[in-house]
Amino acid sequence: MLNYNGDDHNLIKRANKNDIQQRQVQFFDHYLKDKPAPKWMTEGVPAIKKGIDWGFDLEK
């Protein structure tokens, strides 16, 4: 589940739009192109690290 605090359901803030776009690319790369899963998919990102650790790093 992705939660963008302070933004509408259709995402108005540019930073949130960029974030979800990056996550969609990584999601489809993993499931359709057999690329490694990013950390946000396997481990998640704790709420206290939100905005600090994005979890975009790929696992090996």
C-alpha distance matrix in Angstrom:
0.0 3.8 6.5 10.0 12.6 15.7 14.9 15.2 12.9 14.8 14.6 18.1 18.2 19.3 17.5 14.0 15.3 16.5 13.4 11.3 14.5 14.9 11.5 12.5 15.9 15.0 12.9 15.9 18.4 17.2 17.2 20.1 22.2 21.9 21.1 19.8 16.1 14.9 14.3 10.6 10.1 12.7 12.7 9.6 10.7 12.0 11.9 15.6 15.4 13.2 15.5 17.8 16.3 14.0 13.8 15.4 18.2 18.9 19.9 23.5
3.8 0.0 3.8 6.6 9.7 12.8 11.8 12.6 10.9 12.4 11.5 14.8 14.6 15.6 13.8 10.3 11.9 13.2 10.1 8.4 12.0 12.6 9.8 11.3 14.6 14.1 12.8 15.9 18.2 17.6 18.1 20.7 22.5 22.5 21.3 20.1 16.5 14.6 14.1 10.3 10.9 14.0 13.7 10.2 10.1 11.6 10.9 14.4 13.8 10.9 12.6 15.3 14.3 11.8 12.5 13.8 17.1 18.4 20.0 23.7
6.5 3.8 0.0 3.8 6.1 9.3 9.0 10.3 9.5 11.7 10.4 13.4 13.0 14.8 13.1 9.8 12.1 13.9 11.1 10.2 14.0 14.8 12.6 14.3 17.6 17.3 16.4 19.5 21.6 21.3 21.9 24.4 26.1 26.2 24.8 23.4 19.9 17.6 16.7 13.0 14.2 17.0 16.0 12.3 11.2 11.7 9.8 13.1 13.1 9.9 11.6 14.8 14.7 12.7 14.3 16.0 19.3 21.1 22.9 26.6
10.0 6.6 3.8 0.0 3.8 6.4 5.8 8.1 8.6 10.3 8.0 10.2 9.5 11.6 10.0 6.9 9.8 11.9 9.7 9.6 13.2 14.3 13.1 14.9 17.9 18.1 17.9 20.7 22.7 22.8 23.8 25.9 27.3 27.8 26.0 24.9 21.6 19.0 18.3 14.8 16.5 19.5 18.5 14.7 12.9 13.5 11.1 13.7 13.5 9.8 10.3 13.9 14.6 12.6 15.0 16.3 19.9 22.1 24.3 28.0
12.6 9.7 6.1 3.8 0.0 3.8 5.6 8.5 10.1 12.3 10.1 11.5 10.6 13.4 11.9 9.6 12.8 14.9 13.0 13.3 16.8 17.8 16.8 18.7 21.7 21.7 21.5 24.4 26.4 26.4 27.4 29.6 31.0 31.3 29.5 28.2 24.8 22.0 20.9 17.4 19.5 22.1 20.6 16.8 14.5 14.1 10.9 13.0 13.6 10.2 10.8 14.5 15.9 14.7 17.4 19.1 22.5 25.0 27.0 30.8
15.7 12.8 9.3 6.4 3.8 0.0 3.8 6.9 9.7 11.7 9.5 9.7 9.2 12.6 12.1 10.3 13.2 15.7 14.6 15.0 18.1 19.6 19.1 20.7 23.6 24.2 24.1 26.7 28.7 29.1 30.1 32.0 33.4 34.1 32.2 31.2 28.0 25.1 24.3 20.8 22.8 25.6 24.2 20.5 18.2 17.8 14.5 16.2 16.8 13.3 13.2 16.9 18.7 17.6 20.5 21.9 25.4 27.9 30.2 34.0
14.9 11.8 9.0 5.8 5.6 3.8 0.0 3.8 6.7 8.0 5.8 6.3 6.8 10.3 10.5 8.2 10.2 13.3 12.7 12.6 15.4 17.5 17.1 18.2 21.2 22.2 22.0 24.3 26.5 27.2 28.0 29.6 31.1 32.1 30.5 29.8 26.7 24.1 23.8 20.3 22.0 25.1 24.3 20.6 18.7 19.1 16.2 18.3 18.3 14.6 14.2 18.0 19.4 17.5 20.3 21.1 24.8 27.0 29.6 33.2
15.2 12.6 10.3 8.1 8.5 6.9 3.8 0.0 3.8 5.4 5.2 6.3 8.6 11.9 12.9 10.2 11.1 14.7 14.5 13.4 16.0 18.6 18.1 18.4 21.5 23.0 22.3 24.2 26.8 27.7 27.9 29.3 31.3 32.5 31.2 30.9 27.8 25.6 25.6 22.0 23.1 26.4 26.0 22.3 21.0 21.5 18.8 21.3 21.4 17.7 17.6 21.4 22.4 20.1 22.6 23.1 26.9 28.8 31.2 34.9
12.9 10.9 9.5 8.6 10.1 9.7 6.7 3.8 0.0 3.8 5.6 8.3 10.8 13.4 14.2 10.9 11.2 14.8 14.2 12.2 14.8 17.6 16.5 16.3 19.7 21.2 20.0 21.7 24.6 25.3 25.2 26.6 28.8 30.1 29.2 29.0 25.9 24.1 24.4 20.7 21.2 24.6 24.5 21.0 20.3 21.1 19.0 21.9 21.9 18.3 18.6 22.3 22.6 20.1 21.9 22.4 26.1 27.6 29.9 33.4
14.8 12.4 11.7 10.3 12.3 11.7 8.0 5.4 3.8 0.0 3.9 6.4 9.5 11.4 13.0 10.0 9.1 12.8 13.2 11.1 12.8 16.1 15.7 15.0 18.0 20.1 19.3 20.4 23.3 24.6 24.5 25.4 27.5 29.1 28.2 28.5 25.7 24.0 24.8 21.3 21.8 25.4 25.7 22.3 21.7 23.0 21.1 24.0 23.4 19.6 19.4 23.0 23.2 20.3 22.2 22.0 25.8 27.1 29.8 33.2
14.6 11.5 10.4 8.0 10.1 9.5 5.8 5.2 5.6 3.9 0.0 3.8 5.9 7.9 9.2 6.5 6.2 9.9 10.3 9.2 11.2 14.1 14.1 14.3 17.0 18.9 18.7 20.3 22.6 23.9 24.4 25.5 27.1 28.6 27.2 27.2 24.5 22.3 22.9 19.6 20.6 24.2 24.2 20.7 19.6 21.0 19.0 21.4 20.6 16.8 16.1 19.7 20.2 17.4 19.8 19.6 23.4 25.2 28.0 31.4
18.1 14.8 13.4 10.2 11.5 9.7 6.3 6.3 8.3 6.4 3.8 0.0 3.8 6.4 8.9 7.6 7.3 10.7 12.0 11.8 13.2 16.0 16.8 17.1 19.4 21.4 21.7 23.1 25.2 26.8 27.6 28.4 29.8 31.4 29.8 29.9 27.3 24.9 25.5 22.3 23.7 27.3 27.1 23.6 22.1 23.3 21.0 23.0 22.1 18.4 17.0 20.6 21.7 19.1 21.9 21.6 25.4 27.4 30.4 33.8
18.2 14.6 13.0 9.5 10.6 9.2 6.8 8.6 10.8 9.5 5.9 3.8 0.0 3.8 5.6 5.5 6.4 8.9 10.1 11.1 12.6 14.6 15.8 16.9 18.8 20.5 21.3 23.0 24.7 26.2 27.4 28.4 29.4 30.8 28.8 28.6 26.1 23.3 23.7 20.7 22.7 26.1 25.7 22.2 20.2 21.4 19.2 20.7 19.5 15.9 14.0 17.4 18.8 16.6 19.7 19.4 23.1 25.5 28.6 32.0
19.3 15.6 14.8 11.6 13.4 12.6 10.3 11.9 13.4 11.4 7.9 6.4 3.8 0.0 3.8 5.4 5.0 6.2 8.6 10.1 10.6 12.4 14.3 15.4 16.7 18.6 19.9 21.4 22.6 24.5 26.0 26.7 27.3 28.9 26.7 26.7 24.6 21.9 22.7 20.1 22.1 25.6 25.4 22.3 20.4 22.2 20.5 21.8 20.0 16.6 14.1 17.2 18.2 15.7 18.7 17.7 21.3 23.6 27.0 30.1
17.5 13.8 13.1 10.0 11.9 12.1 10.5 12.9 14.2 13.0 9.2 8.9 5.6 3.8 0.0 3.8 5.5 5.2 6.2 8.8 9.9 10.7 12.4 14.4 15.6 16.8 18.4 20.4 21.2 22.7 24.6 25.7 26.0 27.2 24.8 24.3 22.2 19.1 19.5 17.1 19.5 22.7 22.3 19.2 17.1 18.9 17.4 18.5 16.4 13.1 10.5 13.4 14.4 12.0 15.2 14.6 18.1 20.7 24.0 27.2
14.0 10.3 9.8 6.9 9.6 10.3 8.2 10.2 10.9 10.0 6.5 7.6 5.5 5.4 3.8 0.0 3.8 5.4 4.9 6.2 8.5 9.9 10.6 12.3 14.3 15.4 16.3 18.5 19.9 21.1 22.6 23.9 24.7 25.8 23.7 23.3 20.7 17.9 18.3 15.3 17.3 20.7 20.4 17.1 15.4 17.2 15.6 17.4 15.7 12.1 10.5 13.9 14.4 11.6 14.4 14.2 17.9 20.2 23.2 26.6
15.3 11.9 12.1 9.8 12.8 13.2 10.2 11.1 11.2 9.1 6.2 7.3 6.4 5.0 5.5 3.8 0.0 3.8 5.4 5.4 6.2 8.7 10.0 10.6 12.4 14.4 15.3 16.7 18.3 20.1 21.3 22.1 23.0 24.6 22.8 22.9 20.7 18.3 19.4 16.7 18.1 21.7 22.0 19.0 17.8 20.1 18.9 20.9 19.0 15.5 13.9 17.0 17.1 13.8 16.1 15.0 18.8 20.5 23.8 27.0
16.5 13.2 13.9 11.9 14.9 15.7 13.3 14.7 14.8 12.8 9.9 10.7 8.9 6.2 5.2 5.4 3.8 0.0 3.8 5.6 5.1 6.2 8.7 10.0 10.7 12.5 14.2 15.7 16.5 18.5 20.3 20.9 21.3 22.8 20.5 20.6 18.8 16.2 17.5 15.4 17.1 20.5 21.0 18.3 17.1 19.7 19.0 20.7 18.2 15.1 13.0 15.4 15.2 11.9 14.1 12.4 16.0 17.9 21.3 24.3
13.4 10.1 11.1 9.7 13.0 14.6 12.7 14.5 14.2 13.2 10.3 12.0 10.1 8.6 6.2 4.9 5.4 3.8 0.0 3.8 5.4 5.3 6.3 8.7 10.1 10.8 12.3 14.6 15.5 16.7 18.6 19.9 20.3 21.3 19.0 18.5 16.2 13.4 14.3 11.8 13.8 17.1 17.3 14.5 13.3 16.0 15.6 17.4 14.9 11.9 10.4 12.8 12.1 8.7 10.8 9.7 13.5 15.5 18.7 22.0
11.3 8.4 10.2 9.6 13.3 15.0 12.6 13.4 12.2 11.1 9.2 11.8 11.1 10.1 8.8 6.2 5.4 5.6 3.8 0.0 3.8 5.4 5.0 6.1 8.6 9.8 10.2 12.3 14.0 15.2 16.4 17.7 18.8 20.0 18.2 18.1 15.6 13.5 14.7 11.9 12.8 16.5 17.3 14.4 14.1 16.8 16.5 19.0 16.9 13.7 13.1 15.7 14.7 11.0 12.3 11.2 15.0 16.3 19.2 22.5
14.5 12.0 14.0 13.2 16.8 18.1 15.4 16.0 14.8 12.8 11.2 13.2 12.6 10.6 9.9 8.5 6.2 5.1 5.4 3.8 0.0 3.8 5.4 5.1 6.3 8.7 9.8 10.8 12.2 14.3 15.6 16.1 16.9 18.6 16.9 17.5 15.6 13.9 16.0 13.8 14.4 18.1 19.3 17.0 16.9 20.0 19.9 22.2 19.7 16.8 15.8 17.9 16.7 13.0 13.9 11.8 15.2 16.1 19.3 22.2
14.9 12.6 14.8 14.3 17.8 19.6 17.5 18.6 17.6 16.1 14.1 16.0 14.6 12.4 10.7 9.9 8.7 6.2 5.3 5.4 3.8 0.0 3.8 5.5 5.2 6.3 8.6 10.2 10.5 12.3 14.5 15.3 15.3 16.6 14.3 14.5 12.9 10.7 12.9 11.4 12.4 15.8 17.0 15.1 15.0 18.4 18.9 20.8 17.9 15.5 14.4 15.9 14.1 10.4 10.9 8.3 11.5 12.5 15.9 18.7
11.5 9.8 12.6 13.1 16.8 19.1 17.1 18.1 16.5 15.7 14.1 16.8 15.8 14.3 12.4 10.6 10.0 8.7 6.3 5.0 5.4 3.8 0.0 3.8 5.4 5.1 6.0 8.7 9.8 10.5 12.3 13.9 14.6 15.3 13.4 13.1 10.7 8.8 10.8 8.6 9.0 12.7 14.0 12.0 12.6 16.0 16.8 19.2 16.6 14.3 14.2 15.7 13.6 9.8 9.5 7.8 11.1 11.7 14.5 17.7
12.5 11.3 14.3 14.9 18.7 20.7 18.2 18.4 16.3 15.0 14.3 17.1 16.9 15.4 14.4 12.3 10.6 10.0 8.7 6.1 5.1 5.5 3.8 0.0 3.8 5.4 5.0 6.2 8.4 9.9 10.7 11.6 13.0 14.4 13.3 14.0 11.9 11.1 13.6 11.6 11.0 14.6 16.6 14.8 15.9 19.2 19.9 22.6 20.2 17.8 17.7 19.5 17.4 13.6 13.2 11.2 14.2 14.0 16.6 19.4
15.9 14.6 17.6 17.9 21.7 23.6 21.2 21.5 19.7 18.0 17.0 19.4 18.8 16.7 15.6 14.3 12.4 10.7 10.1 8.6 6.3 5.2 5.4 3.8 0.0 3.8 5.5 5.4 6.0 8.6 10.2 10.3 10.6 12.5 10.9 12.2 11.2 10.6 13.8 12.8 12.2 15.5 17.8 16.5 17.6 21.2 22.2 24.5 21.7 19.6 19.1 20.3 18.0 14.4 13.6 10.8 13.1 12.5 15.4 17.8
15.0 14.1 17.3 18.1 21.7 24.2 22.2 23.0 21.2 20.1 18.9 21.4 20.5 18.6 16.8 15.4 14.4 12.5 10.8 9.8 8.7 6.3 5.1 5.4 3.8 0.0 3.8 5.6 5.0 6.1 8.7 9.9 9.8 10.5 8.4 8.9 7.4 6.9 10.3 9.8 9.1 12.0 14.4 13.7 15.1 18.8 20.4 22.6 19.7 18.1 18.0 18.8 15.9 12.5 10.9 8.2 10.0 9.0 11.7 14.2
12.9 12.8 16.4 17.9 21.5 24.1 22.0 22.3 20.0 19.3 18.7 21.7 21.3 19.9 18.4 16.3 15.3 14.2 12.3 10.2 9.8 8.6 6.0 5.0 5.5 3.8 0.0 3.8 5.5 5.3 6.3 8.4 9.7 10.2 9.3 9.8 7.6 8.1 11.1 9.9 8.0 11.1 13.9 13.1 15.2 18.7 20.3 22.9 20.6 18.9 19.4 20.5 17.6 14.3 12.5 10.7 12.6 11.2 13.1 15.7
15.9 15.9 19.5 20.7 24.4 26.7 24.3 24.2 21.7 20.4 20.3 23.1 23.0 21.4 20.4 18.5 16.7 15.7 14.6 12.3 10.8 10.2 8.7 6.2 5.4 5.6 3.8 0.0 3.8 5.3 5.2 5.4 7.2 8.9 9.0 10.8 9.9 11.1 14.4 13.7 11.6 14.3 17.4 16.9 19.0 22.5 24.0 26.7 24.3 22.4 22.7 23.8 21.0 17.6 15.9 13.6 15.2 13.5 15.3 17.2
18.4 18.2 21.6 22.7 26.4 28.7 26.5 26.8 24.6 23.3 22.6 25.2 24.7 22.6 21.2 19.9 18.3 16.5 15.5 14.0 12.2 10.5 9.8 8.4 6.0 5.0 5.5 3.8 0.0 3.8 5.8 5.5 4.9 6.5 5.7 8.2 8.4 9.9 13.6 13.8 12.1 14.3 17.4 17.4 19.4 23.1 25.0 27.2 24.4 23.0 23.0 23.6 20.6 17.4 15.3 12.6 13.4 11.1 13.0 14.5
17.2 17.6 21.3 22.8 26.4 29.1 27.2 27.7 25.3 24.6 23.9 26.8 26.2 24.5 22.7 21.1 20.1 18.5 16.7 15.2 14.3 12.3 10.5 9.9 8.6 6.1 5.3 5.3 3.8 0.0 3.8 5.8 5.7 5.0 4.5 5.8 5.5 8.1 11.5 12.1 9.7 11.3 14.7 15.3 17.8 21.4 23.7 26.0 23.4 22.4 22.9 23.2 19.9 17.0 14.4 12.3 12.6 9.9 10.8 12.3
17.2 18.1 21.9 23.8 27.4 30.1 28.0 27.9 25.2 24.5 24.4 27.6 27.4 26.0 24.6 22.6 21.3 20.3 18.6 16.4 15.6 14.5 12.3 10.7 10.2 8.7 6.3 5.2 5.8 3.8 0.0 3.8 6.0 5.8 7.5 9.1 8.5 11.3 14.3 14.3 11.2 12.8 16.4 16.9 19.7 23.2 25.3 27.9 25.7 24.5 25.3 26.0 22.7 19.8 17.2 15.5 16.2 13.5 14.0 15.4
20.1 20.7 24.4 25.9 29.6 32.0 29.6 29.3 26.6 25.4 25.5 28.4 28.4 26.7 25.7 23.9 22.1 20.9 19.9 17.7 16.1 15.3 13.9 11.6 10.3 9.9 8.4 5.4 5.5 5.8 3.8 0.0 3.8 5.8 8.1 10.9 11.3 13.9 17.3 17.3 14.6 16.4 20.0 20.3 22.9 26.4 28.4 31.0 28.5 27.1 27.6 28.3 25.2 22.1 19.8 17.5 18.2 15.5 16.4 17.3
22.2 22.5 26.1 27.3 31.0 33.4 31.1 31.3 28.8 27.5 27.1 29.8 29.4 27.3 26.0 24.7 23.0 21.3 20.3 18.8 16.9 15.3 14.6 13.0 10.6 9.8 9.7 7.2 4.9 5.7 6.0 3.8 0.0 3.8 5.5 9.1 10.7 13.3 16.9 17.6 15.4 16.8 20.3 21.0 23.4 27.1 29.2 31.5 28.7 27.6 27.7 28.0 24.8 21.8 19.4 16.8 16.8 13.8 14.8 15.1
21.9 22.5 26.2 27.8 31.3 34.1 32.1 32.5 30.1 29.1 28.6 31.4 30.8 28.9 27.2 25.8 24.6 22.8 21.3 20.0 18.6 16.6 15.3 14.4 12.5 10.5 10.2 8.9 6.5 5.0 5.8 5.8 3.8 0.0 3.8 6.6 8.5 11.8 15.0 16.4 13.9 14.5 18.1 19.4 22.1 25.7 28.2 30.3 27.6 26.9 27.4 27.4 23.9 21.3 18.4 16.2 15.6 12.2 12.3 12.3
21.1 21.3 24.8 26.0 29.5 32.2 30.5 31.2 29.2 28.2 27.2 29.8 28.8 26.7 24.8 23.7 22.8 20.5 19.0 18.2 16.9 14.3 13.4 13.3 10.9 8.4 9.3 9.0 5.7 4.5 7.5 8.1 5.5 3.8 0.0 3.8 6.5 9.1 12.5 14.2 12.5 13.2 16.4 17.6 19.9 23.6 26.1 27.9 24.9 24.4 24.6 24.3 20.9 18.4 15.5 13.0 12.1 8.7 9.4 9.7
19.8 20.1 23.4 24.9 28.2 31.2 29.8 30.9 29.0 28.5 27.2 29.9 28.6 26.7 24.3 23.3 22.9 20.6 18.5 18.1 17.5 14.5 13.1 14.0 12.2 8.9 9.8 10.8 8.2 5.8 9.1 10.9 9.1 6.6 3.8 0.0 3.8 6.5 9.3 11.7 10.2 10.2 13.2 14.9 17.1 20.7 23.5 25.1 22.2 22.1 22.6 21.9 18.3 16.3 13.0 11.1 9.6 5.9 5.8 6.5
16.1 16.5 19.9 21.6 24.8 28.0 26.7 27.8 25.9 25.7 24.5 27.3 26.1 24.6 22.2 20.7 20.7 18.8 16.2 15.6 15.6 12.9 10.7 11.9 11.2 7.4 7.6 9.9 8.4 5.5 8.5 11.3 10.7 8.5 6.5 3.8 0.0 3.8 6.5 8.2 6.5 6.9 10.0 11.3 13.8 17.4 20.1 22.0 19.3 19.0 19.9 19.6 15.9 13.8 10.4 9.2 8.6 5.8 5.9 8.4
14.9 14.6 17.6 19.0 22.0 25.1 24.1 25.6 24.1 24.0 22.3 24.9 23.3 21.9 19.1 17.9 18.3 16.2 13.4 13.5 13.9 10.7 8.8 11.1 10.6 6.9 8.1 11.1 9.9 8.1 11.3 13.9 13.3 11.8 9.1 6.5 3.8 0.0 3.8 5.5 5.6 6.8 8.7 9.2 10.9 14.7 17.2 18.9 15.9 15.6 16.3 15.8 12.2 10.0 6.7 5.5 5.4 4.1 5.8 9.3
14.3 14.1 16.7 18.3 20.9 24.3 23.8 25.6 24.4 24.8 22.9 25.5 23.7 22.7 19.5 18.3 19.4 17.5 14.3 14.7 16.0 12.9 10.8 13.6 13.8 10.3 11.1 14.4 13.6 11.5 14.3 17.3 16.9 15.0 12.5 9.3 6.5 3.8 0.0 3.8 5.4 5.3 5.6 6.5 8.0 11.5 14.5 15.8 13.1 13.4 14.6 13.8 10.0 8.7 5.0 6.1 5.7 6.0 6.3 10.1
10.6 10.3 13.0 14.8 17.4 20.8 20.3 22.0 20.7 21.3 19.6 22.3 20.7 20.1 17.1 15.3 16.7 15.4 11.8 11.9 13.8 11.4 8.6 11.6 12.8 9.8 9.9 13.7 13.8 12.1 14.3 17.3 17.6 16.4 14.2 11.7 8.2 5.5 3.8 0.0 3.8 5.8 5.7 4.2 5.8 9.5 11.9 14.0 11.5 11.0 12.6 12.7 9.4 7.3 4.5 6.4 8.0 8.9 10.0 13.7
10.1 10.9 14.2 16.5 19.5 22.8 22.0 23.1 21.2 21.8 20.6 23.7 22.7 22.1 19.5 17.3 18.1 17.1 13.8 12.8 14.4 12.4 9.0 11.0 12.2 9.1 8.0 11.6 12.1 9.7 11.2 14.6 15.4 13.9 12.5 10.2 6.5 5.6 5.4 3.8 0.0 3.8 6.0 5.7 8.7 12.0 14.5 17.0 15.0 14.4 16.1 16.5 13.2 11.0 8.2 9.0 10.2 9.6 10.0 13.4
12.7 14.0 17.0 19.5 22.1 25.6 25.1 26.4 24.6 25.4 24.2 27.3 26.1 25.6 22.7 20.7 21.7 20.5 17.1 16.5 18.1 15.8 12.7 14.6 15.5 12.0 11.1 14.3 14.3 11.3 12.8 16.4 16.8 14.5 13.2 10.2 6.9 6.8 5.3 5.8 3.8 0.0 3.8 6.0 9.4 12.2 15.4 17.4 15.6 15.9 18.0 17.7 14.1 12.9 9.5 10.9 10.8 9.8 8.8 11.9
12.7 13.7 16.0 18.5 20.6 24.2 24.3 26.0 24.5 25.7 24.2 27.1 25.7 25.4 22.3 20.4 22.0 21.0 17.3 17.3 19.3 17.0 14.0 16.6 17.8 14.4 13.9 17.4 17.4 14.7 16.4 20.0 20.3 18.1 16.4 13.2 10.0 8.7 5.6 5.7 6.0 3.8 0.0 3.8 6.7 9.0 12.4 14.2 12.6 13.5 15.9 15.3 12.0 11.6 8.5 11.1 11.1 11.3 10.3 13.6
9.6 10.2 12.3 14.7 16.8 20.5 20.6 22.3 21.0 22.3 20.7 23.6 22.2 22.3 19.2 17.1 19.0 18.3 14.5 14.4 17.0 15.1 12.0 14.8 16.5 13.7 13.1 16.9 17.4 15.3 16.9 20.3 21.0 19.4 17.6 14.9 11.3 9.2 6.5 4.2 5.7 6.0 3.8 0.0 3.8 6.5 9.4 11.7 10.3 10.4 13.0 13.1 10.2 9.4 7.3 10.2 11.5 12.4 12.5 16.2
10.7 10.1 11.2 12.9 14.5 18.2 18.7 21.0 20.3 21.7 19.6 22.1 20.2 20.4 17.1 15.4 17.8 17.1 13.3 14.1 16.9 15.0 12.6 15.9 17.6 15.1 15.2 19.0 19.4 17.8 19.7 22.9 23.4 22.1 19.9 17.1 13.8 10.9 8.0 5.8 8.7 9.4 6.7 3.8 0.0 3.8 6.5 8.3 6.5 6.7 9.6 9.6 7.2 7.1 6.3 9.9 11.5 13.5 14.2 17.9
12.0 11.6 11.7 13.5 14.1 17.8 19.1 21.5 21.1 23.0 21.0 23.3 21.4 22.2 18.9 17.2 20.1 19.7 16.0 16.8 20.0 18.4 16.0 19.2 21.2 18.8 18.7 22.5 23.1 21.4 23.2 26.4 27.1 25.7 23.6 20.7 17.4 14.7 11.5 9.5 12.0 12.2 9.0 6.5 3.8 0.0 3.8 5.4 5.5 6.6 10.2 10.2 8.8 9.9 9.8 13.5 14.9 17.1 17.4 21.0
11.9 10.9 9.8 11.1 10.9 14.5 16.2 18.8 19.0 21.1 19.0 21.0 19.2 20.5 17.4 15.6 18.9 19.0 15.6 16.5 19.9 18.9 16.8 19.9 22.2 20.4 20.3 24.0 25.0 23.7 25.3 28.4 29.2 28.2 26.1 23.5 20.1 17.2 14.5 11.9 14.5 15.4 12.4 9.4 6.5 3.8 0.0 3.8 5.4 5.1 8.9 9.9 9.9 10.8 11.9 15.3 17.4 19.8 20.6 24.2
15.6 14.4 13.1 13.7 13.0 16.2 18.3 21.3 21.9 24.0 21.4 23.0 20.7 21.8 18.5 17.4 20.9 20.7 17.4 19.0 22.2 20.8 19.2 22.6 24.5 22.6 22.9 26.7 27.2 26.0 27.9 31.0 31.5 30.3 27.9 25.1 22.0 18.9 15.8 14.0 17.0 17.4 14.2 11.7 8.3 5.4 3.8 0.0 3.8 5.6 8.6 8.5 9.4 11.4 12.9 16.4 17.9 20.8 21.5 25.0
15.4 13.8 13.1 13.5 13.6 16.8 18.3 21.4 21.9 23.4 20.6 22.1 19.5 20.0 16.4 15.7 19.0 18.2 14.9 16.9 19.7 17.9 16.6 20.2 21.7 19.7 20.6 24.3 24.4 23.4 25.7 28.5 28.7 27.6 24.9 22.2 19.3 15.9 13.1 11.5 15.0 15.6 12.6 10.3 6.5 5.5 5.4 3.8 0.0 3.8 6.2 5.2 5.5 8.0 9.6 12.9 14.4 17.5 18.5 22.0
13.2 10.9 9.9 9.8 10.2 13.3 14.6 17.7 18.3 19.6 16.8 18.4 15.9 16.6 13.1 12.1 15.5 15.1 11.9 13.7 16.8 15.5 14.3 17.8 19.6 18.1 18.9 22.4 23.0 22.4 24.5 27.1 27.6 26.9 24.4 22.1 19.0 15.6 13.4 11.0 14.4 15.9 13.5 10.4 6.7 6.6 5.1 5.6 3.8 0.0 3.8 5.5 6.2 6.9 9.4 12.3 14.7 17.7 19.3 22.9
15.5 12.6 11.6 10.3 10.8 13.2 14.2 17.6 18.6 19.4 16.1 17.0 14.0 14.1 10.5 10.5 13.9 13.0 10.4 13.1 15.8 14.4 14.2 17.7 19.1 18.0 19.4 22.7 23.0 22.9 25.3 27.6 27.7 27.4 24.6 22.6 19.9 16.3 14.6 12.6 16.1 18.0 15.9 13.0 9.6 10.2 8.9 8.6 6.2 3.8 0.0 3.8 6.0 6.4 9.9 11.9 14.4 17.8 20.0 23.4
17.8 15.3 14.8 13.9 14.5 16.9 18.0 21.4 22.3 23.0 19.7 20.6 17.4 17.2 13.4 13.9 17.0 15.4 12.8 15.7 17.9 15.9 15.7 19.5 20.3 18.8 20.5 23.8 23.6 23.2 26.0 28.3 28.0 27.4 24.3 21.9 19.6 15.8 13.8 12.7 16.5 17.7 15.3 13.1 9.6 10.2 9.9 8.5 5.2 5.5 3.8 0.0 3.8 6.3 9.2 11.4 13.0 16.6 18.5 21.7
16.3 14.3 14.7 14.6 15.9 18.7 19.4 22.4 22.6 23.2 20.2 21.7 18.8 18.2 14.4 14.4 17.1 15.2 12.1 14.7 16.7 14.1 13.6 17.4 18.0 15.9 17.6 21.0 20.6 19.9 22.7 25.2 24.8 23.9 20.9 18.3 15.9 12.2 10.0 9.4 13.2 14.1 12.0 10.2 7.2 8.8 9.9 9.4 5.5 6.2 6.0 3.8 0.0 3.8 5.6 8.3 9.5 13.0 14.8 18.0
14.0 11.8 12.7 12.6 14.7 17.6 17.5 20.1 20.1 20.3 17.4 19.1 16.6 15.7 12.0 11.6 13.8 11.9 8.7 11.0 13.0 10.4 9.8 13.6 14.4 12.5 14.3 17.6 17.4 17.0 19.8 22.1 21.8 21.3 18.4 16.3 13.8 10.0 8.7 7.3 11.0 12.9 11.6 9.4 7.1 9.9 10.8 11.4 8.0 6.9 6.4 6.3 3.8 0.0 3.8 5.6 8.2 11.4 13.8 17.3
13.8 12.5 14.3 15.0 17.4 20.5 20.3 22.6 21.9 22.2 19.8 21.9 19.7 18.7 15.2 14.4 16.1 14.1 10.8 12.3 13.9 10.9 9.5 13.2 13.6 10.9 12.5 15.9 15.3 14.4 17.2 19.8 19.4 18.4 15.5 13.0 10.4 6.7 5.0 4.5 8.2 9.5 8.5 7.3 6.3 9.8 11.9 12.9 9.6 9.4 9.9 9.2 5.6 3.8 0.0 3.8 5.5 8.3 10.2 13.8
15.4 13.8 16.0 16.3 19.1 21.9 21.1 23.1 22.4 22.0 19.6 21.6 19.4 17.7 14.6 14.2 15.0 12.4 9.7 11.2 11.8 8.3 7.8 11.2 10.8 8.2 10.7 13.6 12.6 12.3 15.5 17.5 16.8 16.2 13.0 11.1 9.2 5.5 6.1 6.4 9.0 10.9 11.1 10.2 9.9 13.5 15.3 16.4 12.9 12.3 11.9 11.4 8.3 5.6 3.8 0.0 3.8 6.4 9.4 12.7
18.2 17.1 19.3 19.9 22.5 25.4 24.8 26.9 26.1 25.8 23.4 25.4 23.1 21.3 18.1 17.9 18.8 16.0 13.5 15.0 15.2 11.5 11.1 14.2 13.1 10.0 12.6 15.2 13.4 12.6 16.2 18.2 16.8 15.6 12.1 9.6 8.6 5.4 5.7 8.0 10.2 10.8 11.1 11.5 11.5 14.9 17.4 17.9 14.4 14.7 14.4 13.0 9.5 8.2 5.5 3.8 0.0 3.8 6.6 9.5
18.9 18.4 21.1 22.1 25.0 27.9 27.0 28.8 27.6 27.1 25.2 27.4 25.5 23.6 20.7 20.2 20.5 17.9 15.5 16.3 16.1 12.5 11.7 14.0 12.5 9.0 11.2 13.5 11.1 9.9 13.5 15.5 13.8 12.2 8.7 5.9 5.8 4.1 6.0 8.9 9.6 9.8 11.3 12.4 13.5 17.1 19.8 20.8 17.5 17.7 17.8 16.6 13.0 11.4 8.3 6.4 3.8 0.0 3.8 6.5
19.9 20.0 22.9 24.3 27.0 30.2 29.6 31.2 29.9 29.8 28.0 30.4 28.6 27.0 24.0 23.2 23.8 21.3 18.7 19.2 19.3 15.9 14.5 16.6 15.4 11.7 13.1 15.3 13.0 10.8 14.0 16.4 14.8 12.3 9.4 5.8 5.9 5.8 6.3 10.0 10.0 8.8 10.3 12.5 14.2 17.4 20.6 21.5 18.5 19.3 20.0 18.5 14.8 13.8 10.2 9.4 6.6 3.8 0.0 3.8
23.5 23.7 26.6 28.0 30.8 34.0 33.2 34.9 33.4 33.2 31.4 33.8 32.0 30.1 27.2 26.6 27.0 24.3 22.0 22.5 22.2 18.7 17.7 19.4 17.8 14.2 15.7 17.2 14.5 12.3 15.4 17.3 15.1 12.3 9.7 6.5 8.4 9.3 10.1 13.7 13.4 11.9 13.6 16.2 17.9 21.0 24.2 25.0 22.0 22.9 23.4 21.7 18.0 17.3 13.8 12.7 9.5 6.5 3.8 0.0
